[in-house]
């Protein structure tokens, strides 16, 4: 609601604190009052993940984002059902990673 305090994360290590100053059906306007940079606490690591059914891959992306992975290398394994992802599927996985970032309190998007 108007006047509410929100936290905003950019996925690159910065968290902003702001106040909601306007809300309508299509957008919300926030005034950023402060911002702070954080450095990832965990060491960088990338996870090799074979292409698999999208539902299982979504789960892997969600949970490994919450655990602190730095990124993924998707590859077609010998027994993979899929060999590549279409742009809509990649967008879906990115949205899941963003939601997991927010849920886990991370500041850096894999």
Backbone as a ProteinNet text record, in pm:
[ID]
protein_1_A
[PRIMARY]
XXXXXXXXXXXXXXXXXXXXXXXXXXXXXXXXXXXXXXXXXXXXXXXXXXXXXXXXXXXXXXXXXXXXXXXXXXXXXXXXXXXXXXXXXXXXXXXXXXXXXXXXXXXXXX
[TERTIARY]
83.2	0	87.6	31.4	105.5	166.3	293.8	365.5	437.8	414.8	480.4	629	705.7	849.7	875.9	961.5	994	1144.6	1189.3	1328.1	1332.4	1431.3	1448.2	1589.2	1601.1	1732.3	1752.6	1873.8	1899.3	1964.1	1996.3	2058.1	2207.4	2264.5	2407.6	2474.4	2411.1	2471.2	2423.3	2323.2	2275.4	2132.4	2109.4	1975.1	1937.6	1818.9	1768.6	1648.6	1633	1516.4	1440.2	1311.5	1232.9	1094.2	1026.3	889.2	799.7	687.7	591.2	523.1	533.9	473.8	351	333.9	214.7	192.8	66.8	29.5	-89.3	-81.4	-199.9	-202.3	-293.6	-311	-190.4	-113.9	-4.6	134.5	147.4	281.2	277.1	391.6	411	533.8	524.6	636.3	695.2	828	898.7	1009.2	1021.3	1132	1238.8	1356.9	1466.9	1529.4	1529	1586.5	1730.9	1765.3	1903.1	1933.8	2060.8	2106.6	2238.8	2258.4	2381.1	2428.8	2559.2	2618.7	2663.8	2636.1	2678.7	2764.1	2861.2	2942.1	2894.6	2887.6	2842.3	2925.8	2858	2925.7	2984	2926.6	2969.3	3072.8	3160.2	3253.7	3177.2	3232.7	3168.1	3177.3	3065.7	3068.4	2957.4	2989.8	2895.5	2857.7	2736.7	2682.7	2652.9	2708.3	2676	2546.6	2448.3	2316.1	2276.3	2246.6	2200.6	2061.1	2033.7	1899	1801.4	1690.3	1589.6	1452.2	1350	1214.8	1209.6	1132	1130.5	1090.8	994.5	950.5	1066.2	1145.6	1259.4	1368.8	1390.5	1491.8	1454.1	1326.5	1279.8	1313.5	1291.9	1321	1470.6	1554.3	1699.8	1743.8	1691.8	1728.5	1685.6	1563.7	1514.4	1601.3	1622.8	1694.6	1841.5	1906.4	2048.5	2068.5	1971.2	1978.3	1971.6	1878.7	1865.7	1992.2	2061.4	2183.2	2307.2	2298.8	2409.3	2492.1	2442.5	2521.5	2543.9	2654.9	2687.7	2628.7	2600.2	2544.3	2538.2	2488	2468.4	2525.3	2568.9	2608.3	2514.1	2416.8	2322.4	2380.7	2373.3	2429.4	2338	2337.7	2258.4	2336.5	2289.5	2353.2	2306	2372.9	2338.2	2191.8	2135.2	1996.8	1901.5	1941.8	1855.1	1733.7	1618.1	1496.1	1496.2	1563	1571.4	1717.2	1738.4	1874.6	1898.6	1790.8	1804	1675	1682.7	1566.4	1528	1398.4	1354.6	1357.8	1348.3	1356.7	1251.6	1130.6	1027.9	1067	1126.3	1169.3	1284.4	1374.9	1485.6	1432	1334.4	1272.1	1205.2	1139.8	1073.3	1176.7	1289.4	1393.3	1453.5	1468.2	1519.8	1422.7	1293.8	1193.2	1197.6	1218.3	1227.9	1351.8	1463.2	1585.8	1567.2	1497.6	1471.2	1383.9	1279.8	1193	1271.3	1359	1439.4	1539.9	1594.4	1685.3	1614.1	1493.3	1416.6	1382.3	1339.9	1299.1	1414.3	1534.3	1648.3	1724.9	1690.2	1759.2	1892.6	1918.7	2043.8	2041	2158.5	2166.9	2223.1	2276.9	2338.7	2263	2224.3	2148.5	2245.5	2229	2317.9	2299.8
-118.5	0	124.6	235.4	360.9	391	430.2	458.9	338.4	220.7	99.1	98.1	31.6	18.6	-113.8	-108.3	-228.4	-241.4	-367	-396.7	-431.3	-378.1	-404.8	-456.5	-566.4	-623.4	-621.3	-587.5	-579.9	-706	-803.9	-927.6	-915.3	-799.1	-776.4	-734.6	-767.6	-741.3	-616.4	-546.6	-424	-442.4	-399.7	-400	-254.9	-216.1	-82.2	-88.1	14.6	30	150.2	131.5	240	249.1	355.3	382	384.6	315.5	316.9	452.7	524.2	656.8	660.6	561.8	557.3	414.8	375.7	243	259	195.5	183.9	42.9	14.9	-121.6	-176.6	-89.9	-137.1	-112.8	-30.3	-2.7	47	35	86.2	175.2	291.4	384.6	383.1	366.8	357.2	461.1	530.3	623.4	548.4	534.2	464.1	560.4	521.3	604.6	567.4	440.7	399	273.9	253.2	133.3	89.5	-39.7	-93.2	-208.3	-212.3	-321.6	-432	-554.7	-671.8	-758.2	-823.2	-917.1	-1057.5	-1145.8	-1281.7	-1344.9	-1414.3	-1476.7	-1612.7	-1675.5	-1809.2	-1804.6	-1904.1	-1908.8	-1935	-1891	-1913.1	-2060	-2114.3	-2247.6	-2259.6	-2330.9	-2354.3	-2500.1	-2528.4	-2663.4	-2711	-2825	-2887.6	-2965.7	-2936.2	-2998.9	-3052.8	-3182.7	-3234.6	-3181.6	-3164	-3123.7	-3232.5	-3190.5	-3284.3	-3222.6	-3297.4	-3242.3	-3109.1	-3017.9	-2881.7	-2874.8	-2954.7	-2951.1	-2986.8	-3084.8	-3122.9	-3016.6	-2961.2	-2857.7	-2732.4	-2698.5	-2584.9	-2606.4	-2727.8	-2760.1	-2744.9	-2794.9	-2785.3	-2638.9	-2558.5	-2416.4	-2346.5	-2374.3	-2312.5	-2348.8	-2477.4	-2521.7	-2483.4	-2491.6	-2455.5	-2304.9	-2226	-2080.7	-2053.1	-2118.5	-2100.8	-2144	-2244.7	-2294.8	-2212	-2123.2	-2032.2	-2057	-2135.6	-2157.5	-2026.7	-2018.2	-1899.6	-1907.7	-2028.4	-2045.8	-2192	-2216.9	-2353.7	-2369.9	-2489.2	-2527.9	-2641.3	-2610.3	-2711.7	-2781.9	-2913.7	-2989.2	-3106.8	-3148.1	-3265.4	-3393.1	-3467.7	-3594.1	-3703.8	-3817.8	-3928	-3967.6	-3962.5	-4006	-3890.3	-3770.2	-3654.7	-3661.9	-3626.6	-3619.4	-3494.9	-3390.3	-3264.1	-3240.3	-3167.7	-3132.4	-2982.2	-2904.8	-2760.2	-2701.2	-2576.7	-2506.3	-2393.1	-2369.8	-2258.4	-2129.6	-2013.2	-1886.2	-1871.7	-1922.2	-1914.3	-1996.9	-2113.2	-2197	-2131.3	-2068.1	-1998.1	-1881.5	-1808	-1699.1	-1751.7	-1866.2	-1928.2	-1965	-2024.2	-2061.1	-1936.8	-1829.7	-1705	-1649.5	-1655.2	-1608	-1691.3	-1821.1	-1909	-1874.6	-1847.9	-1810.7	-1678.4	-1583.1	-1454.1	-1473.9	-1556.2	-1584.1	-1652.3	-1746.2	-1816.6	-1722.1	-1628	-1527.5	-1447.2	-1402.7	-1324.3	-1408	-1531.7	-1620.5	-1647.4	-1664.8	-1702.5	-1583.4	-1462.4	-1343.9	-1318.7	-1381.5	-1357.6	-1220.1	-1169.2	-1041.8	-1056.5	-1173.7	-1195.5	-1302.4	-1268.4	-1360.5	-1448.1	-1579.5	-1667.8	-1647
0	0	0	-37.9	-44.3	92	90.6	214.6	271.1	212.7	260.1	227.1	310.7	290.4	219.4	116.1	38.7	24.8	6.6	-26	-174	-244.4	-386.4	-407.3	-480.9	-510.7	-661.8	-705.1	-848.9	-905.7	-821.7	-868.8	-892.1	-863.2	-882.4	-752.2	-640.4	-510.6	-439.8	-494	-430.7	-380.6	-257	-200.3	-171.7	-216.9	-191.7	-99.5	-19.6	66.5	13.6	-8.9	-65	-5.6	-40.2	5.5	-117.8	-111	-220.5	-221	-335.3	-341.5	-431.5	-518.5	-603.8	-652.4	-660.2	-709.7	-802.7	-918.8	-1003.6	-1061.7	-1151.8	-1201.1	-1275.3	-1340.6	-1424.4	-1368.6	-1266.4	-1215.2	-1071.6	-1009.6	-875	-877.7	-818	-814	-673.5	-668.4	-540.5	-537.2	-424.5	-403.8	-324.2	-382.8	-315.4	-214.8	-88.2	17.2	49	30.9	57.3	-23	-47.6	-118.6	-57.6	-53.5	4.1	-82.5	-108.6	-184.9	-90.8	-130	-54.9	-145.7	-88.5	-165.2	-131.4	-230.7	-201.5	-90.5	-1.4	112	75.3	-26.2	-63.5	-174.8	-181.5	-294	-423.8	-535.1	-664.1	-703.3	-748.9	-807.3	-910.6	-1015.7	-1124.6	-1124.6	-1165.5	-1160.6	-1302	-1339	-1466.9	-1451.2	-1534.2	-1523.8	-1660.7	-1668.5	-1797.9	-1830.1	-1958	-1998.4	-1954.1	-1898.5	-1848.4	-1865.4	-1826.5	-1834.6	-1761.6	-1816.3	-1765.1	-1617.2	-1576	-1435.5	-1341.5	-1377.7	-1293.9	-1299.9	-1417.1	-1432.8	-1353.3	-1351	-1270.9	-1123.5	-1075.7	-935.7	-908.2	-998.2	-982	-978	-1069.4	-1073.5	-944.2	-899.2	-775.9	-655.9	-635.8	-515.5	-517.7	-634.3	-638	-628.1	-672.4	-649.7	-500.4	-432.2	-287.2	-213.4	-266.9	-202.1	-233.5	-333.1	-358.4	-482.3	-577.5	-698.5	-773.9	-843.7	-922.7	-1063.1	-1109	-1243	-1281	-1400.2	-1447.6	-1586.8	-1616.6	-1751.6	-1790.5	-1875.5	-1921.1	-2042.2	-2043.3	-2154.4	-2189.1	-2315.9	-2354	-2321	-2224.2	-2187.5	-2283	-2277.1	-2367.2	-2356.6	-2237.5	-2217.7	-2189.4	-2224.5	-2203.6	-2294	-2238.8	-2318.1	-2405.2	-2360.2	-2434.3	-2470.5	-2578.8	-2616	-2607.9	-2605.2	-2591.5	-2537.2	-2494.8	-2441.4	-2536.2	-2548.3	-2631.9	-2548.6	-2612.6	-2538.2	-2427.3	-2448.6	-2343.5	-2221.7	-2243.6	-2132.2	-2055.8	-2128.2	-2063.6	-1980	-2034	-1957.3	-1831.5	-1842.2	-1726.9	-1619	-1660.6	-1564.4	-1498.3	-1574.1	-1517.5	-1413	-1441.7	-1346.2	-1218.1	-1232.2	-1115.3	-1033.5	-1101	-1029.6	-955.5	-1017	-951.5	-827.5	-839.9	-724.4	-612.8	-648.2	-547.8	-483	-560.5	-506.7	-398.5	-427.5	-330.6	-208.1	-230.4	-120.9	-25.3	-80.1	2.9	57.8	14.2	64	-1.9	-114.9	-186.8	-252.2	-281	-351.4	-492.5	-524.3	-654.6	-732.4	-852.8	-938.1	-1015.9	-1007.5	-1085.2	-1234.7
[MASK]
++++++++++++++++++++++++++++++++++++++++++++++++++++++++++++++++++++++++++++++++++++++++++++++++++++++++++++++

